[in-house]
Amino acid sequence: MISHLSLQKKDTLSNSVSLQSDENDFEFLIINHKNFDAAFSLHGAHLLHFQLKDQAPIIWLSKTAIFNENKAIRGGVPVCWPWFGPAGKSLGDNLPGHGFARTSKWTVKNIDELSNGVEIQFSLTDNEETRKLWPHQFELVLKATLTETVKLELISTNTGAESFFYRAALHSYLAISSPDACKITGLNKNYADMLDSGKAKTSDGTLIITEPVDTIYQKSESAITVEDSTYQRNLTVTNTGNDSEVVWNPWISGAEAFADMPDDGYKTMLCVESAITDPVGETIAAGQSHTLTTTIS
């Protein structure tokens, strides 16, 4: 999924992790493990690729994704934080959609080689620029544990003196063979249809994608499974710390409207996101933390 990128190695960070960059010095962490291949960008602490050896990729990345410091990357797992969707009038006007974490430069905090994988921690802290957008002190850590599964833990710590609330999502783009080969099970029966003005609706918890979908489901009571008959695999998504799951596919017209997605890109991706979408968000007291996770297996 990243083989089309022309990268040059800059540094070796561990046995399986190297720092690489493209011709514009956009930086990537490339993981070549005996069991899998993976990639992150430091821009957004963004998981771009994960693929077990001799299997189809689990994470989808747009073939026409744009890599620069000003734009979120299309595909992978963008970190939406400290809000999901529009910021809301209470925070101000003209703020970036889905927050600023996904377009910020993160640092590598720690890398541990495991017996069956690797654990990488990325860190983002408040600075003058973030406080112009959101006036709070924080440390945000993305802990990625990559083995035969992908486990992402987004740890939000309030380093200030007053409480704050946040909303967020681990905006996972799953790689699929085709929409008509997939069935999603385990969803909550109650959801808001964002393509129908957020109207509350119900279902049987099963979904087959045949048209554009943008839905916010109430938190599932169980794991969510994407059954892919062509790839002959089930992807299981287990979320914690969330209040909802977002399911999204832009379909034909949506893909055509994106400059950074091929017109047929909708055919091989499906977003199933661990999210905090309630307007009241998650409140974190001074000195405390909250963790949002997603595990894809």
Short mmCIF file of the C-alpha atoms (twelve columns), coordinates in Angstrom:
data_MODEL
# 
_entry.id   MODEL 
# 
loop_
_atom_site.group_PDB 
_atom_site.id 
_atom_site.type_symbol 
_atom_site.label_atom_id 
_atom_site.label_alt_id 
_atom_site.label_comp_id 
_atom_site.label_asym_id 
_atom_site.label_seq_id 
_atom_site.Cartn_x 
_atom_site.Cartn_y 
_atom_site.Cartn_z 
_atom_site.pdbx_PDB_model_num 
ATOM 1   C CA . MET A 1   0.000   0.000   0.000  1 
ATOM 2   C CA . ILE A 2   3.023   2.329   0.276  1 
ATOM 3   C CA . SER A 3   5.197   0.684   -2.377 1 
ATOM 4   C CA . HIS A 4   4.433   3.552   -4.770 1 
ATOM 5   C CA . LEU A 5   6.247   6.001   -2.481 1 
ATOM 6   C CA . SER A 6   9.896   6.758   -3.182 1 
ATOM 7   C CA . LEU A 7   11.541  6.797   0.253  1 
ATOM 8   C CA . GLN A 8   15.102  7.192   1.457  1 
ATOM 9   C CA . LYS A 9   16.340  5.819   4.773  1 
ATOM 10  C CA . LYS A 10  17.494  8.464   7.274  1 
ATOM 11  C CA . ASP A 11  18.066  6.472   10.465 1 
ATOM 12  C CA . THR A 12  17.668  3.058   12.092 1 
ATOM 13  C CA . LEU A 13  15.563  3.351   15.249 1 
ATOM 14  C CA . SER A 14  15.324  -0.327  16.270 1 
ATOM 15  C CA . ASN A 15  15.700  -3.803  14.816 1 
ATOM 16  C CA . SER A 16  12.541  -3.449  12.720 1 
ATOM 17  C CA . VAL A 17  11.880  0.325   12.659 1 
ATOM 18  C CA . SER A 18  13.585  2.905   10.465 1 
ATOM 19  C CA . LEU A 19  13.037  6.607   9.841  1 
ATOM 20  C CA . GLN A 20  12.599  7.371   6.145  1 
ATOM 21  C CA . SER A 21  11.555  10.381  4.082  1 
ATOM 22  C CA . ASP A 22  10.304  11.251  0.623  1 
ATOM 23  C CA . GLU A 23  11.780  13.798  -1.794 1 
ATOM 24  C CA . ASN A 24  10.074  16.617  0.161  1 
ATOM 25  C CA . ASP A 25  11.549  15.405  3.473  1 
ATOM 26  C CA . PHE A 26  8.125   14.236  4.671  1 
ATOM 27  C CA . GLU A 27  9.001   11.709  7.372  1 
ATOM 28  C CA . PHE A 28  7.776   8.147   7.826  1 
ATOM 29  C CA . LEU A 29  8.420   5.346   10.295 1 
ATOM 30  C CA . ILE A 30  8.734   2.123   8.320  1 
ATOM 31  C CA . ILE A 31  8.317   -1.167  10.193 1 
ATOM 32  C CA . ASN A 32  9.647   -4.308  8.549  1 
ATOM 33  C CA . HIS A 33  8.957   -7.112  11.010 1 
ATOM 34  C CA . LYS A 34  9.230   -10.817 10.280 1 
ATOM 35  C CA . ASN A 35  5.450   -11.141 10.785 1 
ATOM 36  C CA . PHE A 36  4.169   -7.923  9.172  1 
ATOM 37  C CA . ASP A 37  4.934   -4.642  7.444  1 
ATOM 38  C CA . ALA A 38  3.609   -1.297  8.665  1 
ATOM 39  C CA . ALA A 39  4.151   2.429   8.294  1 
ATOM 40  C CA . PHE A 40  3.382   5.636   10.167 1 
ATOM 41  C CA . SER A 41  3.901   9.273   9.314  1 
ATOM 42  C CA . LEU A 42  5.145   11.604  12.032 1 
ATOM 43  C CA . HIS A 43  2.626   14.060  10.610 1 
ATOM 44  C CA . GLY A 44  -0.423  13.187  12.697 1 
ATOM 45  C CA . ALA A 45  1.116   10.032  14.259 1 
ATOM 46  C CA . HIS A 46  -0.828  8.515   11.412 1 
ATOM 47  C CA . LEU A 47  -0.853  4.747   10.844 1 
ATOM 48  C CA . LEU A 48  -0.697  4.438   7.063  1 
ATOM 49  C CA . HIS A 49  -0.230  0.737   6.451  1 
ATOM 50  C CA . PHE A 50  -0.448  -2.641  8.185  1 
ATOM 51  C CA . GLN A 51  -0.165  -5.954  6.398  1 
ATOM 52  C CA . LEU A 52  0.529   -9.417  7.756  1 
ATOM 53  C CA . LYS A 53  2.977   -11.398 5.650  1 
ATOM 54  C CA . ASP A 54  1.364   -13.107 2.636  1 
ATOM 55  C CA . GLN A 55  -2.044  -11.553 3.353  1 
ATOM 56  C CA . ALA A 56  -4.055  -8.641  2.010  1 
ATOM 57  C CA . PRO A 57  -3.509  -5.279  3.785  1 
ATOM 58  C CA . ILE A 58  -5.721  -4.576  6.794  1 
ATOM 59  C CA . ILE A 59  -5.373  -0.785  6.633  1 
ATOM 60  C CA . TRP A 60  -6.320  1.158   3.478  1 
ATOM 61  C CA . LEU A 61  -4.383  4.141   2.160  1 
ATOM 62  C CA . SER A 62  -5.459  6.198   -0.831 1 
ATOM 63  C CA . LYS A 63  -3.157  5.766   -3.819 1 
ATOM 64  C CA . THR A 64  -3.473  9.505   -4.419 1 
ATOM 65  C CA . ALA A 65  -3.012  10.599  -0.797 1 
ATOM 66  C CA . ILE A 66  -1.274  13.959  -0.456 1 
ATOM 67  C CA . PHE A 67  1.691   14.155  1.919  1 
ATOM 68  C CA . ASN A 68  2.393   17.660  3.152  1 
ATOM 69  C CA . GLU A 69  2.439   19.385  6.528  1 
ATOM 70  C CA . ASN A 70  -0.806  21.306  5.973  1 
ATOM 71  C CA . LYS A 71  -3.234  18.530  5.107  1 
ATOM 72  C CA . ALA A 72  -4.640  15.408  6.734  1 
ATOM 73  C CA . ILE A 73  -3.722  12.191  4.924  1 
ATOM 74  C CA . ARG A 74  -6.500  10.288  3.130  1 
ATOM 75  C CA . GLY A 75  -6.662  6.776   4.531  1 
ATOM 76  C CA . GLY A 76  -4.852  4.961   7.324  1 
ATOM 77  C CA . VAL A 77  -5.973  5.882   10.831 1 
ATOM 78  C CA . PRO A 78  -6.181  9.677   11.277 1 
ATOM 79  C CA . VAL A 79  -6.316  10.870  14.896 1 
ATOM 80  C CA . CYS A 80  -9.300  13.233  15.213 1 
ATOM 81  C CA . TRP A 81  -8.718  15.317  18.382 1 
ATOM 82  C CA . PRO A 82  -9.727  17.352  20.418 1 
ATOM 83  C CA . TRP A 83  -13.011 17.434  18.569 1 
ATOM 84  C CA . PHE A 84  -14.793 15.278  16.019 1 
ATOM 85  C CA . GLY A 85  -16.326 16.919  12.958 1 
ATOM 86  C CA . PRO A 86  -16.882 20.674  13.246 1 
ATOM 87  C CA . ALA A 87  -15.450 22.277  16.375 1 
ATOM 88  C CA . GLY A 88  -18.743 23.877  17.379 1 
ATOM 89  C CA . LYS A 89  -19.515 27.522  17.973 1 
ATOM 90  C CA . SER A 90  -18.527 27.347  21.648 1 
ATOM 91  C CA . LEU A 91  -14.896 26.877  20.604 1 
ATOM 92  C CA . GLY A 92  -14.844 29.593  17.956 1 
ATOM 93  C CA . ASP A 93  -15.066 30.103  14.219 1 
ATOM 94  C CA . ASN A 94  -12.950 28.848  11.318 1 
ATOM 95  C CA . LEU A 95  -11.365 26.000  13.277 1 
ATOM 96  C CA . PRO A 96  -10.117 22.927  11.391 1 
ATOM 97  C CA . GLY A 97  -12.520 20.025  11.050 1 
ATOM 98  C CA . HIS A 98  -11.672 17.003  13.230 1 
ATOM 99  C CA . GLY A 99  -9.231  19.053  15.306 1 
ATOM 100 C CA . PHE A 100 -5.523  19.687  14.922 1 
ATOM 101 C CA . ALA A 101 -3.858  16.447  16.057 1 
ATOM 102 C CA . ARG A 102 -4.048  14.835  12.619 1 
ATOM 103 C CA . THR A 103 -2.152  17.748  11.021 1 
ATOM 104 C CA . SER A 104 0.420   18.275  13.789 1 
ATOM 105 C CA . LYS A 105 3.993   17.001  13.895 1 
ATOM 106 C CA . TRP A 106 4.340   14.364  16.635 1 
ATOM 107 C CA . THR A 107 7.531   13.058  18.214 1 
ATOM 108 C CA . VAL A 108 8.570   9.458   18.774 1 
ATOM 109 C CA . LYS A 109 8.510   8.927   22.538 1 
ATOM 110 C CA . ASN A 110 9.516   5.269   22.744 1 
ATOM 111 C CA . ILE A 111 10.017  2.122   20.663 1 
ATOM 112 C CA . ASP A 112 10.020  -1.366  22.147 1 
ATOM 113 C CA . GLU A 113 10.738  -4.500  20.166 1 
ATOM 114 C CA . LEU A 114 8.413   -7.275  21.364 1 
ATOM 115 C CA . SER A 115 8.788   -11.021 20.911 1 
ATOM 116 C CA . ASN A 116 5.967   -10.963 18.349 1 
ATOM 117 C CA . GLY A 117 5.867   -7.348  17.208 1 
ATOM 118 C CA . VAL A 118 6.689   -3.785  18.116 1 
ATOM 119 C CA . GLU A 119 5.250   -1.061  20.366 1 
ATOM 120 C CA . ILE A 120 5.678   2.567   19.366 1 
ATOM 121 C CA . GLN A 121 4.608   5.610   21.369 1 
ATOM 122 C CA . PHE A 122 4.116   9.017   19.764 1 
ATOM 123 C CA . SER A 123 3.639   12.233  21.745 1 
ATOM 124 C CA . LEU A 124 2.040   15.619  21.111 1 
ATOM 125 C CA . THR A 125 1.958   18.419  23.694 1 
ATOM 126 C CA . ASP A 126 0.367   21.851  23.717 1 
ATOM 127 C CA . ASN A 127 2.292   24.760  22.307 1 
ATOM 128 C CA . GLU A 128 1.654   28.334  21.248 1 
ATOM 129 C CA . GLU A 129 -0.044  27.273  18.029 1 
ATOM 130 C CA . THR A 130 -2.341  24.669  19.598 1 
ATOM 131 C CA . ARG A 131 -3.387  27.078  22.356 1 
ATOM 132 C CA . LYS A 132 -4.566  29.544  19.706 1 
ATOM 133 C CA . LEU A 133 -7.004  26.864  18.559 1 
ATOM 134 C CA . TRP A 134 -7.831  25.233  21.907 1 
ATOM 135 C CA . PRO A 135 -6.754  26.981  25.127 1 
ATOM 136 C CA . HIS A 136 -5.742  23.959  27.205 1 
ATOM 137 C CA . GLN A 137 -2.585  22.242  28.385 1 
ATOM 138 C CA . PHE A 138 -2.270  18.576  27.487 1 
ATOM 139 C CA . GLU A 139 -0.108  15.649  26.539 1 
ATOM 140 C CA . LEU A 140 -1.509  13.329  23.905 1 
ATOM 141 C CA . VAL A 141 0.110   9.915   23.473 1 
ATOM 142 C CA . LEU A 142 -0.661  7.421   20.753 1 
ATOM 143 C CA . LYS A 143 0.504   3.979   21.867 1 
ATOM 144 C CA . ALA A 144 0.554   1.569   18.912 1 
ATOM 145 C CA . THR A 145 1.026   -2.120  19.632 1 
ATOM 146 C CA . LEU A 146 1.512   -4.036  16.409 1 
ATOM 147 C CA . THR A 147 1.571   -7.839  16.519 1 
ATOM 148 C CA . GLU A 148 -0.826  -10.093 14.657 1 
ATOM 149 C CA . THR A 149 -3.315  -7.343  15.506 1 
ATOM 150 C CA . VAL A 150 -3.338  -3.541  15.477 1 
ATOM 151 C CA . LYS A 151 -4.014  -1.950  18.863 1 
ATOM 152 C CA . LEU A 152 -4.107  1.845   19.057 1 
ATOM 153 C CA . GLU A 153 -4.483  3.598   22.418 1 
ATOM 154 C CA . LEU A 154 -5.013  7.361   22.375 1 
ATOM 155 C CA . ILE A 155 -4.165  8.623   25.871 1 
ATOM 156 C CA . SER A 156 -5.269  12.189  26.637 1 
ATOM 157 C CA . THR A 157 -3.720  13.720  29.764 1 
ATOM 158 C CA . ASN A 158 -4.748  17.055  31.235 1 
ATOM 159 C CA . THR A 159 -1.500  18.753  32.279 1 
ATOM 160 C CA . GLY A 160 -3.233  22.032  33.171 1 
ATOM 161 C CA . ALA A 161 -4.954  23.306  36.303 1 
ATOM 162 C CA . GLU A 162 -8.558  23.203  35.046 1 
ATOM 163 C CA . SER A 163 -10.680 20.417  33.628 1 
ATOM 164 C CA . PHE A 164 -11.465 20.212  29.925 1 
ATOM 165 C CA . PHE A 165 -13.630 18.079  27.680 1 
ATOM 166 C CA . TYR A 166 -12.743 16.584  24.352 1 
ATOM 167 C CA . ARG A 167 -14.223 14.592  21.484 1 
ATOM 168 C CA . ALA A 168 -12.216 12.352  19.218 1 
ATOM 169 C CA . ALA A 169 -12.011 9.425   16.821 1 
ATOM 170 C CA . LEU A 170 -9.526  6.846   15.666 1 
ATOM 171 C CA . HIS A 171 -10.721 7.190   12.085 1 
ATOM 172 C CA . SER A 172 -9.819  3.678   10.879 1 
ATOM 173 C CA . TYR A 173 -9.931  3.039   7.138  1 
ATOM 174 C CA . LEU A 174 -10.169 -0.736  6.727  1 
ATOM 175 C CA . ALA A 175 -9.031  -2.382  3.507  1 
ATOM 176 C CA . ILE A 176 -11.749 -4.521  1.931  1 
ATOM 177 C CA . SER A 177 -12.080 -6.471  -1.319 1 
ATOM 178 C CA . SER A 178 -15.346 -4.773  -2.330 1 
ATOM 179 C CA . PRO A 179 -18.479 -3.477  -0.586 1 
ATOM 180 C CA . ASP A 180 -20.722 -6.205  -1.981 1 
ATOM 181 C CA . ALA A 181 -18.416 -8.879  -0.538 1 
ATOM 182 C CA . CYS A 182 -18.663 -7.471  3.001  1 
ATOM 183 C CA . LYS A 183 -21.170 -7.709  5.812  1 
ATOM 184 C CA . ILE A 184 -20.794 -5.727  9.043  1 
ATOM 185 C CA . THR A 185 -22.221 -7.308  12.185 1 
ATOM 186 C CA . GLY A 186 -22.236 -6.428  15.879 1 
ATOM 187 C CA . LEU A 187 -23.320 -2.808  15.487 1 
ATOM 188 C CA . ASN A 188 -25.676 -1.206  17.977 1 
ATOM 189 C CA . LYS A 189 -29.274 -1.118  16.772 1 
ATOM 190 C CA . ASN A 190 -29.547 2.636   17.369 1 
ATOM 191 C CA . TYR A 191 -27.818 5.150   15.136 1 
ATOM 192 C CA . ALA A 192 -27.944 8.658   13.710 1 
ATOM 193 C CA . ASP A 193 -27.996 8.923   9.911  1 
ATOM 194 C CA . MET A 194 -25.773 11.900  9.114  1 
ATOM 195 C CA . LEU A 195 -26.873 11.804  5.458  1 
ATOM 196 C CA . ASP A 196 -30.423 12.388  6.686  1 
ATOM 197 C CA . SER A 197 -29.789 15.400  8.944  1 
ATOM 198 C CA . GLY A 198 -28.699 13.202  11.841 1 
ATOM 199 C CA . LYS A 199 -32.113 11.547  12.080 1 
ATOM 200 C CA . ALA A 200 -32.333 8.818   14.733 1 
ATOM 201 C CA . LYS A 201 -32.950 5.391   13.216 1 
ATOM 202 C CA . THR A 202 -32.794 1.733   14.179 1 
ATOM 203 C CA . SER A 203 -31.541 -1.423  12.498 1 
ATOM 204 C CA . ASP A 204 -30.841 -5.045  13.344 1 
ATOM 205 C CA . GLY A 205 -27.136 -4.308  13.896 1 
ATOM 206 C CA . THR A 206 -26.126 -5.696  10.497 1 
ATOM 207 C CA . LEU A 207 -25.044 -3.569  7.547  1 
ATOM 208 C CA . ILE A 208 -24.216 -4.239  3.895  1 
ATOM 209 C CA . ILE A 209 -22.894 -1.199  2.006  1 
ATOM 210 C CA . THR A 210 -24.751 -0.506  -1.256 1 
ATOM 211 C CA . GLU A 211 -24.773 3.304   -1.205 1 
ATOM 212 C CA . PRO A 212 -23.157 6.245   0.608  1 
ATOM 213 C CA . VAL A 213 -23.124 5.737   4.364  1 
ATOM 214 C CA . ASP A 214 -22.264 8.168   7.161  1 
ATOM 215 C CA . THR A 215 -23.723 6.873   10.403 1 
ATOM 216 C CA . ILE A 216 -22.974 7.339   14.080 1 
ATOM 217 C CA . TYR A 217 -23.970 4.211   15.989 1 
ATOM 218 C CA . GLN A 218 -24.366 4.154   19.736 1 
ATOM 219 C CA . LYS A 219 -21.549 2.211   21.390 1 
ATOM 220 C CA . SER A 220 -21.695 -1.450  20.523 1 
ATOM 221 C CA . GLU A 221 -22.130 -3.975  23.315 1 
ATOM 222 C CA . SER A 222 -19.791 -6.359  21.514 1 
ATOM 223 C CA . ALA A 223 -17.004 -6.443  18.967 1 
ATOM 224 C CA . ILE A 224 -17.855 -5.394  15.408 1 
ATOM 225 C CA . THR A 225 -16.999 -7.806  12.613 1 
ATOM 226 C CA . VAL A 226 -16.432 -7.070  8.939  1 
ATOM 227 C CA . GLU A 227 -16.957 -10.356 7.094  1 
ATOM 228 C CA . ASP A 228 -15.166 -10.243 3.733  1 
ATOM 229 C CA . SER A 229 -16.129 -13.230 1.574  1 
ATOM 230 C CA . THR A 230 -13.647 -12.481 -1.215 1 
ATOM 231 C CA . TYR A 231 -10.629 -12.085 1.069  1 
ATOM 232 C CA . GLN A 232 -12.023 -14.992 3.116  1 
ATOM 233 C CA . ARG A 233 -11.357 -13.227 6.383  1 
ATOM 234 C CA . ASN A 234 -13.165 -11.525 9.229  1 
ATOM 235 C CA . LEU A 235 -11.803 -8.252  10.594 1 
ATOM 236 C CA . THR A 236 -12.849 -7.768  14.204 1 
ATOM 237 C CA . VAL A 237 -12.920 -4.249  15.648 1 
ATOM 238 C CA . THR A 238 -13.026 -3.904  19.438 1 
ATOM 239 C CA . ASN A 239 -13.300 -0.423  20.940 1 
ATOM 240 C CA . THR A 240 -13.055 0.980   24.467 1 
ATOM 241 C CA . GLY A 241 -13.284 4.456   25.967 1 
ATOM 242 C CA . ASN A 242 -15.690 5.479   23.206 1 
ATOM 243 C CA . ASP A 243 -19.369 6.421   23.208 1 
ATOM 244 C CA . SER A 244 -20.034 5.550   19.568 1 
ATOM 245 C CA . GLU A 245 -18.830 3.928   16.379 1 
ATOM 246 C CA . VAL A 246 -18.819 5.798   13.086 1 
ATOM 247 C CA . VAL A 247 -19.311 3.867   9.840  1 
ATOM 248 C CA . TRP A 248 -18.453 5.760   6.664  1 
ATOM 249 C CA . ASN A 249 -18.057 5.153   2.948  1 
ATOM 250 C CA . PRO A 250 -18.364 8.140   0.548  1 
ATOM 251 C CA . TRP A 251 -19.473 5.949   -2.388 1 
ATOM 252 C CA . ILE A 252 -19.184 7.086   -6.003 1 
ATOM 253 C CA . SER A 253 -20.000 10.795  -5.851 1 
ATOM 254 C CA . GLY A 254 -18.039 11.256  -2.639 1 
ATOM 255 C CA . ALA A 255 -14.898 9.624   -3.999 1 
ATOM 256 C CA . GLU A 256 -15.125 11.678  -7.190 1 
ATOM 257 C CA . ALA A 257 -15.277 14.851  -5.104 1 
ATOM 258 C CA . PHE A 258 -11.998 14.092  -3.295 1 
ATOM 259 C CA . ALA A 259 -8.807  15.144  -5.037 1 
ATOM 260 C CA . ASP A 260 -6.855  12.731  -2.821 1 
ATOM 261 C CA . MET A 261 -8.951  9.616   -3.501 1 
ATOM 262 C CA . PRO A 262 -9.204  7.722   -6.803 1 
ATOM 263 C CA . ASP A 263 -12.696 7.743   -8.276 1 
ATOM 264 C CA . ASP A 264 -12.963 4.032   -7.544 1 
ATOM 265 C CA . GLY A 265 -11.313 4.300   -4.115 1 
ATOM 266 C CA . TYR A 266 -14.617 3.776   -2.305 1 
ATOM 267 C CA . LYS A 267 -14.654 0.186   -3.586 1 
ATOM 268 C CA . THR A 268 -11.759 -0.950  -1.405 1 
ATOM 269 C CA . MET A 269 -12.225 0.994   1.855  1 
ATOM 270 C CA . LEU A 270 -14.607 1.089   4.769  1 
ATOM 271 C CA . CYS A 271 -14.310 3.208   7.891  1 
ATOM 272 C CA . VAL A 272 -15.311 1.697   11.244 1 
ATOM 273 C CA . GLU A 273 -14.217 4.225   13.843 1 
ATOM 274 C CA . SER A 274 -13.878 4.244   17.613 1 
ATOM 275 C CA . ALA A 275 -15.259 7.665   18.490 1 
ATOM 276 C CA . ILE A 276 -16.413 10.125  21.124 1 
ATOM 277 C CA . THR A 277 -19.106 12.107  19.344 1 
ATOM 278 C CA . ASP A 278 -21.524 13.224  22.077 1 
ATOM 279 C CA . PRO A 279 -21.490 17.052  22.196 1 
ATOM 280 C CA . VAL A 280 -20.690 16.954  25.930 1 
ATOM 281 C CA . GLY A 281 -17.586 14.901  25.135 1 
ATOM 282 C CA . GLU A 282 -15.345 13.270  27.714 1 
ATOM 283 C CA . THR A 283 -14.299 15.440  30.662 1 
ATOM 284 C CA . ILE A 284 -10.783 15.104  32.060 1 
ATOM 285 C CA . ALA A 285 -9.953  16.699  35.402 1 
ATOM 286 C CA . ALA A 286 -6.600  18.396  36.005 1 
ATOM 287 C CA . GLY A 287 -3.845  15.818  36.267 1 
ATOM 288 C CA . GLN A 288 -6.057  12.988  34.994 1 
ATOM 289 C CA . SER A 289 -6.133  10.950  31.765 1 
ATOM 290 C CA . HIS A 290 -8.605  9.204   29.514 1 
ATOM 291 C CA . THR A 291 -7.882  6.503   26.928 1 
ATOM 292 C CA . LEU A 292 -9.699  5.855   23.640 1 
ATOM 293 C CA . THR A 293 -8.758  2.577   21.953 1 
ATOM 294 C CA . THR A 294 -9.399  0.483   18.909 1 
ATOM 295 C CA . THR A 295 -8.105  -3.027  18.277 1 
ATOM 296 C CA . ILE A 296 -8.303  -4.531  14.790 1 
ATOM 297 C CA . SER A 297 -7.686  -8.237  14.449 1 
# 
